[in-house]
Amino acid sequence: MTEPTGPEPGDVPPPSARRRLDRPPSDRYCDAERSAAGGSGSVPRALAFGLVAAVAGVVVFTIVAGPLAVDAGLVLIAGLMGLAIGRAVATGGGSAMANRRRIGLSILLFLGALVGAELATWQFALSEGGVLGPIDYLRDTFGFLVVLELLAGLIGAAIAAA
């Protein structure tokens, strides 16, 4: 009869002889996610960062255009709002987002922010006794500045997100 060379089925090796892995098996999934993302950043994070910048821009724009009734600096504010949104999206998206996606998201967020700011300014005018609709109000009050605000913000958002 020959002696068995290995452990019998059901035998448990002593604790000192147990094999330990260098790292947990779940680490392989973390490494794959990090390498696929190319660093920190994601679309939801870029959207969140961009929304924060957009809301801040809407507040500043509305305060300057509404209660302060200053129209001279609105083109500059719109351009800075576009730059801030583009930079926030680029920071939040990092290298995980393609350049075109960052620019597209920045432009969409800026457009929404500008429309929101213009509507908030119109609502302030209504609360002060205005009677015009939003398009008539913007045309009569700001005129061609609305187009310049749009262009300044779009250019700012595209440059900062690229």
Z-matrix of the N, CA and C atoms (Angstrom, degrees):
N
C 1 1.426
C 2 1.517 1 110.64
N 3 1.331 2 116.61 1 140.16
C 4 1.457 3 121.15 2 -179.09
C 5 1.523 4 110.09 3 -99.80
N 6 1.312 5 113.46 4 150.67
C 7 1.462 6 118.62 5 178.69
C 8 1.524 7 109.54 6 -85.51
N 9 1.364 8 117.26 7 144.44
C 10 1.469 9 118.98 8 179.15
C 11 1.532 10 110.49 9 -67.18
N 12 1.329 11 115.07 10 142.99
C 13 1.467 12 120.10 11 -177.71
C 14 1.523 13 112.77 12 -93.22
N 15 1.300 14 118.67 13 -19.36
C 16 1.463 15 120.94 14 -177.34
C 17 1.518 16 110.41 15 -126.80
N 18 1.294 17 116.23 16 -178.48
C 19 1.456 18 119.78 17 179.93
C 20 1.522 19 110.87 18 -70.34
N 21 1.298 20 114.43 19 149.62
C 22 1.459 21 121.11 20 177.20
C 23 1.532 22 108.83 21 -75.07
N 24 1.317 23 116.92 22 153.32
C 25 1.461 24 118.72 23 175.83
C 26 1.526 25 110.57 24 -58.69
N 27 1.324 26 116.21 25 132.77
C 28 1.458 27 121.21 26 -179.66
C 29 1.506 28 113.63 27 93.29
N 30 1.344 29 117.07 28 -10.93
C 31 1.460 30 118.93 29 177.24
C 32 1.528 31 109.81 30 -71.44
N 33 1.302 32 116.85 31 140.59
C 34 1.458 33 122.87 32 177.53
C 35 1.518 34 107.51 33 -110.23
N 36 1.336 35 116.13 34 126.70
C 37 1.460 36 117.35 35 179.29
C 38 1.530 37 110.33 36 -69.12
N 39 1.300 38 116.75 37 154.76
C 40 1.466 39 119.31 38 178.31
C 41 1.530 40 110.48 39 -60.90
N 42 1.356 41 118.27 40 152.21
C 43 1.472 42 121.05 41 -176.57
C 44 1.521 43 113.77 42 -54.41
N 45 1.287 44 118.87 43 -33.91
C 46 1.465 45 120.13 44 -178.56
C 47 1.526 46 111.61 45 -70.83
N 48 1.309 47 117.78 46 -22.12
C 49 1.463 48 120.78 47 -176.91
C 50 1.528 49 112.18 48 -95.77
N 51 1.323 50 118.52 49 -2.55
C 52 1.476 51 119.98 50 -179.45
C 53 1.528 52 110.24 51 -65.28
N 54 1.286 53 113.76 52 143.69
C 55 1.459 54 120.21 53 -179.58
C 56 1.523 55 109.97 54 -82.55
N 57 1.328 56 117.19 55 133.23
C 58 1.474 57 123.12 56 178.12
C 59 1.516 58 108.77 57 -112.10
N 60 1.317 59 114.49 58 137.94
C 61 1.461 60 119.43 59 175.47
C 62 1.530 61 109.25 60 -81.76
N 63 1.321 62 114.88 61 152.06
C 64 1.473 63 119.45 62 178.18
C 65 1.524 64 111.42 63 -66.12
N 66 1.321 65 116.42 64 -35.00
C 67 1.467 66 121.34 65 179.83
C 68 1.522 67 108.34 66 -148.90
N 69 1.315 68 117.65 67 161.32
C 70 1.461 69 119.60 68 -178.48
C 71 1.534 70 111.22 69 -66.12
N 72 1.319 71 117.65 70 148.27
C 73 1.470 72 119.94 71 -179.55
C 74 1.529 73 113.09 72 -61.17
N 75 1.316 74 118.10 73 -26.89
C 76 1.466 75 120.39 74 -178.09
C 77 1.526 76 112.17 75 -69.43
N 78 1.314 77 118.43 76 -16.87
C 79 1.465 78 120.86 77 179.48
C 80 1.520 79 112.33 78 -62.57
N 81 1.319 80 117.56 79 -25.84
C 82 1.466 81 119.25 80 -179.77
C 83 1.515 82 111.41 81 -64.02
N 84 1.344 83 117.87 82 -30.35
C 85 1.463 84 120.85 83 178.05
C 86 1.527 85 110.71 84 -74.35
N 87 1.308 86 117.71 85 -38.32
C 88 1.466 87 120.89 86 177.86
C 89 1.520 88 110.59 87 -62.76
N 90 1.325 89 117.32 88 -42.93
C 91 1.458 90 120.65 89 179.47
C 92 1.522 91 111.25 90 -62.65
N 93 1.331 92 117.45 91 -40.65
C 94 1.463 93 120.78 92 -179.95
C 95 1.531 94 110.55 93 -65.53
N 96 1.331 95 117.19 94 -40.42
C 97 1.463 96 120.38 95 179.16
C 98 1.522 97 110.77 96 -65.38
N 99 1.334 98 116.96 97 -43.52
C 100 1.461 99 120.18 98 -179.90
C 101 1.521 100 111.62 99 -63.38
N 102 1.331 101 117.14 100 -42.69
C 103 1.458 102 119.18 101 -178.28
C 104 1.524 103 111.11 102 -70.99
N 105 1.326 104 118.13 103 -32.97
C 106 1.470 105 120.32 104 177.85
C 107 1.518 106 110.67 105 -70.15
N 108 1.316 107 117.41 106 -36.86
C 109 1.466 108 120.86 107 -179.08
C 110 1.523 109 110.98 108 -76.41
N 111 1.290 110 117.45 109 -24.37
C 112 1.453 111 120.14 110 -179.67
C 113 1.515 112 112.31 111 73.14
N 114 1.286 113 119.33 112 22.71
C 115 1.458 114 123.01 113 -179.35
C 116 1.511 115 110.26 114 128.58
N 117 1.297 116 115.48 115 -163.82
C 118 1.458 117 118.73 116 -179.05
C 119 1.519 118 109.52 117 -84.17
N 120 1.312 119 116.09 118 149.59
C 121 1.451 120 121.07 119 178.39
C 122 1.514 121 111.27 120 125.88
N 123 1.315 122 115.77 121 151.19
C 124 1.452 123 121.82 122 177.92
C 125 1.513 124 108.62 123 -161.73
N 126 1.316 125 115.88 124 170.56
C 127 1.459 126 120.65 125 179.71
C 128 1.531 127 111.06 126 -65.55
N 129 1.353 128 119.69 127 -46.59
C 130 1.469 129 118.01 128 178.17
C 131 1.527 130 112.94 129 -61.10
N 132 1.312 131 116.50 130 -36.89
C 133 1.460 132 119.64 131 178.41
C 134 1.528 133 110.83 132 -67.54
N 135 1.327 134 117.13 133 -40.99
C 136 1.468 135 120.94 134 177.23
C 137 1.523 136 110.27 135 -63.03
N 138 1.325 137 116.91 136 -40.60
C 139 1.460 138 121.07 137 178.84
C 140 1.525 139 110.64 138 -64.26
N 141 1.326 140 116.40 139 -43.17
C 142 1.472 141 119.87 140 179.91
C 143 1.528 142 111.23 141 -64.13
N 144 1.329 143 117.15 142 -46.01
C 145 1.465 144 120.39 143 178.90
C 146 1.531 145 110.67 144 -62.08
N 147 1.338 146 116.17 145 -42.93
C 148 1.451 147 120.53 146 -179.85
C 149 1.522 148 112.60 147 -65.47
N 150 1.336 149 116.95 148 -37.41
C 151 1.462 150 120.09 149 178.26
C 152 1.523 151 111.97 150 -65.29
N 153 1.315 152 116.43 151 -38.42
C 154 1.470 153 119.72 152 177.93
C 155 1.532 154 109.75 153 -62.16
N 156 1.320 155 116.94 154 -45.68
C 157 1.467 156 120.66 155 178.84
C 158 1.526 157 110.98 156 -65.00
N 159 1.328 158 117.04 157 -38.38
C 160 1.466 159 120.58 158 -179.71
C 161 1.525 160 111.08 159 -65.86
N 162 1.315 161 117.23 160 -43.49
C 163 1.473 162 120.08 161 179.74
C 164 1.528 163 110.20 162 -64.00
N 165 1.328 164 116.41 163 -41.56
C 166 1.468 165 119.40 164 177.71
C 167 1.530 166 110.58 165 -62.54
N 168 1.322 167 117.27 166 -40.92
C 169 1.460 168 120.63 167 178.22
C 170 1.518 169 112.58 168 -64.66
N 171 1.328 170 116.49 169 -40.02
C 172 1.468 171 120.51 170 178.23
C 173 1.522 172 110.38 171 -62.40
N 174 1.311 173 116.80 172 -42.88
C 175 1.474 174 120.51 173 -179.60
C 176 1.524 175 110.58 174 -62.54
N 177 1.322 176 117.78 175 -48.29
C 178 1.465 177 121.35 176 -179.25
C 179 1.530 178 110.60 177 -63.20
N 180 1.319 179 116.72 178 -46.10
C 181 1.464 180 121.38 179 -179.33
C 182 1.531 181 110.45 180 -60.17
N 183 1.317 182 116.52 181 -45.49
C 184 1.463 183 120.95 182 -177.61
C 185 1.523 184 111.52 183 -65.62
N 186 1.319 185 117.18 184 -40.14
C 187 1.466 186 119.97 185 179.28
C 188 1.531 187 110.70 186 -65.10
N 189 1.328 188 116.99 187 -43.18
C 190 1.463 189 120.07 188 -178.77
C 191 1.528 190 110.93 189 -69.81
N 192 1.336 191 117.66 190 -43.50
C 193 1.460 192 120.45 191 -176.80
C 194 1.523 193 112.55 192 -78.41
N 195 1.342 194 117.44 193 -31.09
C 196 1.455 195 120.71 194 -176.55
C 197 1.511 196 113.04 195 -88.63
N 198 1.322 197 118.18 196 -89.04
C 199 1.471 198 120.72 197 -175.35
C 200 1.531 199 114.20 198 -60.70
N 201 1.322 200 117.86 199 -37.73
C 202 1.464 201 119.55 200 -179.52
C 203 1.532 202 112.35 201 -80.82
N 204 1.314 203 117.14 202 -20.63
C 205 1.468 204 123.66 203 178.36
C 206 1.525 205 113.03 204 52.63
N 207 1.312 206 116.45 205 44.12
C 208 1.457 207 122.05 206 177.63
C 209 1.525 208 107.05 207 -107.32
N 210 1.313 209 116.84 208 124.49
C 211 1.457 210 118.76 209 178.64
C 212 1.528 211 112.64 210 -109.64
N 213 1.322 212 117.20 211 -10.41
C 214 1.461 213 120.46 212 -176.83
C 215 1.530 214 112.49 213 -67.22
N 216 1.302 215 118.57 214 -35.72
C 217 1.457 216 120.79 215 -175.81
C 218 1.508 217 114.78 216 -96.21
N 219 1.319 218 118.34 217 5.69
C 220 1.463 219 120.12 218 -175.14
C 221 1.522 220 113.19 219 -68.03
N 222 1.323 221 117.42 220 -31.93
C 223 1.468 222 119.69 221 177.41
C 224 1.523 223 109.52 222 -66.88
N 225 1.323 224 116.25 223 -42.05
C 226 1.460 225 120.34 224 177.27
C 227 1.531 226 110.82 225 -64.17
N 228 1.320 227 117.04 226 -43.15
C 229 1.464 228 120.31 227 179.44
C 230 1.528 229 110.84 228 -63.66
N 231 1.327 230 117.32 229 -40.64
C 232 1.465 231 120.58 230 178.14
C 233 1.533 232 110.53 231 -64.50
N 234 1.332 233 117.14 232 -41.02
C 235 1.463 234 119.91 233 176.94
C 236 1.519 235 112.32 234 -63.65
N 237 1.327 236 116.23 235 -42.83
C 238 1.469 237 119.90 236 177.52
C 239 1.520 238 111.10 237 -66.63
N 240 1.324 239 117.16 238 -35.74
C 241 1.460 240 120.32 239 177.05
C 242 1.526 241 109.83 240 -63.39
N 243 1.330 242 117.52 241 -43.36
C 244 1.462 243 121.07 242 176.51
C 245 1.521 244 112.04 243 -61.69
N 246 1.336 245 116.11 244 -43.36
C 247 1.473 246 119.58 245 177.60
C 248 1.527 247 111.56 246 -62.16
N 249 1.327 248 116.51 247 -43.84
C 250 1.470 249 120.19 248 -178.78
C 251 1.528 250 111.12 249 -64.84
N 252 1.316 251 117.00 250 -41.57
C 253 1.465 252 120.28 251 179.55
C 254 1.526 253 110.14 252 -66.38
N 255 1.325 254 117.33 253 -44.89
C 256 1.461 255 120.56 254 178.70
C 257 1.513 256 112.48 255 -61.75
N 258 1.330 257 116.41 256 -41.96
C 259 1.466 258 119.82 257 179.46
C 260 1.526 259 111.18 258 -67.35
N 261 1.333 260 116.42 259 -39.23
C 262 1.472 261 120.22 260 179.51
C 263 1.528 262 110.67 261 -65.60
N 264 1.317 263 117.26 262 -41.55
C 265 1.469 264 120.33 263 178.34
C 266 1.523 265 110.31 264 -65.58
N 267 1.318 266 117.36 265 -41.28
C 268 1.464 267 120.38 266 178.74
C 269 1.520 268 111.08 267 -64.56
N 270 1.326 269 116.96 268 -38.90
C 271 1.468 270 120.52 269 178.49
C 272 1.518 271 110.86 270 -67.77
N 273 1.319 272 116.83 271 -45.62
C 274 1.458 273 120.63 272 -178.63
C 275 1.514 274 113.10 273 -70.14
N 276 1.323 275 116.53 274 -35.99
C 277 1.463 276 120.22 275 -178.66
C 278 1.510 277 113.27 276 -80.03
N 279 1.306 278 116.50 277 -30.16
C 280 1.462 279 120.73 278 -179.53
C 281 1.520 280 111.33 279 56.44
N 282 1.303 281 115.59 280 -149.57
C 283 1.459 282 120.04 281 179.84
C 284 1.518 283 111.67 282 -86.39
N 285 1.354 284 117.01 283 1.00
C 286 1.454 285 120.36 284 178.96
C 287 1.522 286 111.50 285 -74.01
N 288 1.319 287 116.96 286 -21.78
C 289 1.469 288 121.19 287 -179.25
C 290 1.522 289 110.26 288 -103.80
N 291 1.313 290 115.07 289 142.56
C 292 1.461 291 119.90 290 175.19
C 293 1.522 292 109.31 291 -69.79
N 294 1.301 293 116.20 292 155.01
C 295 1.459 294 122.23 293 -177.51
C 296 1.528 295 111.74 294 -57.64
N 297 1.319 296 117.62 295 -43.41
C 298 1.466 297 121.56 296 -178.88
C 299 1.520 298 111.54 297 -65.36
N 300 1.330 299 116.90 298 -37.07
C 301 1.471 300 119.92 299 179.29
C 302 1.522 301 111.00 300 -67.82
N 303 1.336 302 116.59 301 -40.01
C 304 1.471 303 119.82 302 177.68
C 305 1.523 304 110.78 303 -62.73
N 306 1.319 305 116.37 304 -45.57
C 307 1.459 306 120.21 305 179.99
C 308 1.529 307 110.42 306 -64.05
N 309 1.321 308 117.29 307 -44.53
C 310 1.458 309 120.80 308 179.68
C 311 1.520 310 112.50 309 -61.92
N 312 1.329 311 116.67 310 -43.92
C 313 1.463 312 120.35 311 178.80
C 314 1.521 313 110.52 312 -65.32
N 315 1.317 314 117.61 313 -39.95
C 316 1.463 315 121.38 314 178.60
C 317 1.524 316 111.26 315 -62.83
N 318 1.313 317 116.62 316 -43.25
C 319 1.463 318 120.34 317 -179.90
C 320 1.518 319 111.06 318 -66.03
N 321 1.328 320 117.07 319 -43.05
C 322 1.466 321 119.69 320 178.34
C 323 1.526 322 111.64 321 -62.34
N 324 1.321 323 116.39 322 -43.66
C 325 1.467 324 119.43 323 178.91
C 326 1.525 325 111.14 324 -64.81
N 327 1.319 326 117.07 325 -39.39
C 328 1.464 327 119.08 326 178.24
C 329 1.522 328 111.28 327 -65.00
N 330 1.328 329 117.02 328 -44.53
C 331 1.459 330 119.65 329 179.34
C 332 1.530 331 111.03 330 -58.83
N 333 1.326 332 116.22 331 -44.09
C 334 1.465 333 119.79 332 177.37
C 335 1.516 334 112.23 333 -63.15
N 336 1.327 335 116.00 334 -39.98
C 337 1.465 336 120.21 335 179.90
C 338 1.525 337 111.27 336 -67.02
N 339 1.328 338 117.20 337 -41.71
C 340 1.462 339 119.58 338 -179.70
C 341 1.530 340 110.96 339 -66.70
N 342 1.323 341 117.02 340 -42.95
C 343 1.462 342 119.72 341 177.27
C 344 1.525 343 109.95 342 -62.08
N 345 1.327 344 116.69 343 -42.92
C 346 1.464 345 120.36 344 177.88
C 347 1.517 346 112.33 345 -62.14
N 348 1.318 347 116.86 346 -41.41
C 349 1.464 348 120.56 347 179.94
C 350 1.525 349 111.27 348 -67.38
N 351 1.323 350 116.77 349 -41.16
C 352 1.466 351 119.84 350 178.83
C 353 1.529 352 110.94 351 -66.24
N 354 1.328 353 116.86 352 -40.09
C 355 1.468 354 119.63 353 177.86
C 356 1.527 355 111.90 354 -68.30
N 357 1.318 356 116.72 355 -36.51
C 358 1.466 357 119.58 356 177.25
C 359 1.531 358 110.53 357 -66.53
N 360 1.330 359 117.00 358 -38.16
C 361 1.466 360 120.77 359 176.56
C 362 1.526 361 110.05 360 -64.50
N 363 1.319 362 117.71 361 -41.80
C 364 1.462 363 121.93 362 177.49
C 365 1.536 364 110.73 363 -62.92
N 366 1.336 365 116.45 364 -41.61
C 367 1.468 366 119.97 365 177.90
C 368 1.528 367 110.82 366 -62.39
N 369 1.324 368 116.41 367 -38.22
C 370 1.472 369 119.09 368 176.54
C 371 1.523 370 110.23 369 -63.37
N 372 1.329 371 116.67 370 -41.32
C 373 1.467 372 120.13 371 178.80
C 374 1.527 373 110.75 372 -63.47
N 375 1.328 374 116.93 373 -37.82
C 376 1.468 375 119.81 374 176.98
C 377 1.522 376 111.32 375 -65.04
N 378 1.316 377 116.55 376 -37.40
C 379 1.470 378 119.67 377 179.72
C 380 1.530 379 111.42 378 -69.48
N 381 1.327 380 116.23 379 -21.32
C 382 1.459 381 120.98 380 177.57
C 383 1.529 382 112.32 381 -89.15
N 384 1.309 383 117.12 382 2.54
C 385 1.456 384 120.75 383 177.64
C 386 1.511 385 114.72 384 109.55
N 387 1.338 386 117.88 385 9.92
C 388 1.458 387 121.12 386 178.97
C 389 1.520 388 111.54 387 -70.70
N 390 1.332 389 115.63 388 156.12
C 391 1.464 390 120.30 389 -178.35
C 392 1.530 391 112.71 390 -128.35
N 393 1.325 392 118.42 391 -4.76
C 394 1.454 393 121.41 392 -177.07
C 395 1.524 394 111.38 393 -77.83
N 396 1.326 395 115.17 394 155.65
C 397 1.456 396 120.99 395 172.17
C 398 1.521 397 109.47 396 -74.59
N 399 1.320 398 117.19 397 171.40
C 400 1.477 399 118.82 398 -174.95
C 401 1.529 400 113.97 399 -62.83
N 402 1.311 401 118.12 400 -41.46
C 403 1.466 402 119.98 401 -177.62
C 404 1.528 403 109.95 402 -70.14
N 405 1.318 404 116.34 403 -44.09
C 406 1.469 405 119.60 404 178.45
C 407 1.520 406 111.12 405 -62.77
N 408 1.328 407 115.83 406 -41.06
C 409 1.468 408 119.81 407 179.73
C 410 1.525 409 110.72 408 -62.16
N 411 1.330 410 117.03 409 -48.68
C 412 1.461 411 120.24 410 -178.35
C 413 1.529 412 111.17 411 -64.67
N 414 1.330 413 117.26 412 -40.16
C 415 1.462 414 120.48 413 179.62
C 416 1.529 415 111.15 414 -66.01
N 417 1.317 416 117.10 415 -45.08
C 418 1.465 417 120.13 416 -176.72
C 419 1.525 418 112.95 417 -75.44
N 420 1.317 419 117.30 418 -34.01
C 421 1.461 420 120.40 419 -175.24
C 422 1.528 421 112.21 420 -86.79
N 423 1.318 422 117.33 421 -47.68
C 424 1.460 423 120.30 422 -173.20
C 425 1.522 424 113.07 423 -108.49
N 426 1.303 425 118.17 424 -25.91
C 427 1.458 426 121.51 425 177.40
C 428 1.517 427 113.30 426 59.27
N 429 1.335 428 115.57 427 -126.79
C 430 1.460 429 121.98 428 -175.27
C 431 1.530 430 112.69 429 -70.75
N 432 1.334 431 117.58 430 -14.43
C 433 1.469 432 119.99 431 178.36
C 434 1.528 433 111.98 432 -60.16
N 435 1.320 434 117.51 433 -30.67
C 436 1.464 435 120.72 434 179.71
C 437 1.529 436 109.86 435 -62.08
N 438 1.312 437 116.53 436 -41.22
C 439 1.468 438 120.57 437 178.27
C 440 1.527 439 110.46 438 -66.74
N 441 1.328 440 116.93 439 -42.87
C 442 1.467 441 120.18 440 178.14
C 443 1.524 442 111.27 441 -64.42
N 444 1.326 443 117.86 442 -38.24
C 445 1.472 444 121.19 443 176.41
C 446 1.519 445 109.92 444 -61.23
N 447 1.324 446 115.93 445 -44.87
C 448 1.462 447 120.69 446 179.57
C 449 1.520 448 110.86 447 -60.50
N 450 1.317 449 117.84 448 -48.17
C 451 1.463 450 121.24 449 -179.32
C 452 1.524 451 111.81 450 -63.87
N 453 1.334 452 116.91 451 -44.59
C 454 1.472 453 120.08 452 -178.78
C 455 1.523 454 110.54 453 -62.09
N 456 1.318 455 117.24 454 -43.34
C 457 1.457 456 120.43 455 -179.25
C 458 1.515 457 113.15 456 -69.16
N 459 1.323 458 117.17 457 -40.36
C 460 1.469 459 120.22 458 178.43
C 461 1.516 460 111.32 459 -63.06
N 462 1.322 461 115.86 460 -43.92
C 463 1.470 462 119.35 461 179.38
C 464 1.525 463 109.88 462 -65.06
N 465 1.330 464 116.67 463 -43.64
C 466 1.472 465 120.02 464 178.91
C 467 1.512 466 112.24 465 -61.28
N 468 1.330 467 117.11 466 -43.98
C 469 1.464 468 120.56 467 -178.90
C 470 1.523 469 110.92 468 -65.14
N 471 1.325 470 117.12 469 -42.34
C 472 1.462 471 120.13 470 -178.85
C 473 1.516 472 111.78 471 -67.46
N 474 1.322 473 117.10 472 -41.20
C 475 1.471 474 119.95 473 -178.99
C 476 1.528 475 110.89 474 -67.19
N 477 1.327 476 116.82 475 -44.87
C 478 1.466 477 119.75 476 -176.18
C 479 1.533 478 111.99 477 -70.79
N 480 1.320 479 117.79 478 -30.30
C 481 1.460 480 119.92 479 -178.33
C 482 1.527 481 112.72 480 -81.19
N 483 1.314 482 116.85 481 -20.91
C 484 1.472 483 120.07 482 -176.28
C 485 1.494 484 113.86 483 -72.05
